[in-house]
């Protein structure tokens, strides 16, 4: 029976345990470039013992950043500073992953600790922002321009080019961000996609862009490396995207070379009623794993070692992705191993802090 500290091999990559650092925006870049903040932020979690460390959302186009301070992978100048980070993560036993993203209609905003609302050129913002349909996310956001077919092809190419840069930068896992109300999710959800062409309307049209992006990324991404897709499994809103559609989509993604579905939720519309609580999204990971026959990752309010271990032991998911808990405690994996009486050695420099069993 697998548990939280059983290694997990996907394609030719083996994670030392089932704990992943979930992508968490830091809004600390200039021109998309990672810096010392990113090295220390991500490096701390590798030293802390996580099996897989994802960067925050890395924009595949400059206009696809959420804020002017977002990390990017849309230019070759981003490769070298990212290499510095992946080298450090690998040296300390973690697999380096990167999340490829496009913010769509949620782009060109201020960081959340400012207003989170749209910013103009004076604050580094840009226009237009793009989406499937010309519907703003909420008041305080820009009204997007609907992508035409030329623009859609440009986005697909941008994801492929980003995957190529990710390989050059030393990453071994890529995650495509199709959740949280960003561009790819905007196409999936009928709440944000009101197109009447081949990219809108019925299910097979709404999933078309994501399938094209996956095919393009898989073309550029080495066969030996895993590919993950993050979905918002439900919009928590009547008439929106839901678990049934997510299962059907996962069934289509697997034969295209997707290895894991990272199961999150929400973000399509501003006023959804979400029943947040410990493990509130785990059942989505369990259902997609069962019905689509694909590996899944569980996220959302996972904080206790016993809770994380139970998710793996009960076969609800194949890995857990932690965010806020790993902000509070970068060494949570080492602490969890102690709690669960499993092996996850601390770095030799820190060993005296972790008594042996």
PEUR-V368429 format. One record per run of one state. SS is the DSSP state (@ for helix, = for strand, . for the rest). FROM is the first residue (numbers start at 1). LEN is the number of residues. If there is no record, write none. Layout:
SS:FROM:LEN / SS:FROM:LEN
This chain:
.:1:7 / =:8:3 / .:11:2 / =:13:3 / .:16:3 / =:19:3 / .:22:8 / =:30:1 / .:31:2 / =:33:1 / .:34:2 / @:36:12 / .:48:4 / =:52:8 / .:60:2 / @:62:3 / .:65:2 / =:67:1 / .:68:4 / =:72:1 / .:73:4 / @:77:15 / .:92:3 / =:95:7 / .:102:2 / @:104:3 / .:107:2 / =:109:1 / .:110:8 / =:118:1 / .:119:2 / @:121:3 / .:124:6 / =:130:2 / .:132:13 / =:145:2 / .:147:2 / @:149:20 / .:169:4 / =:173:6 / .:179:4 / @:183:6 / .:189:14 / @:203:4 / .:207:1 / @:208:13 / .:221:5 / =:226:7 / .:233:10 / @:243:12 / .:255:5 / =:260:5 / .:265:17 / @:282:11 / .:293:2 / =:295:5 / .:300:5 / @:305:9 / .:314:5 / =:319:4 / .:323:1 / @:324:5 / .:329:3 / @:332:9 / .:341:7 / @:348:6 / .:354:4
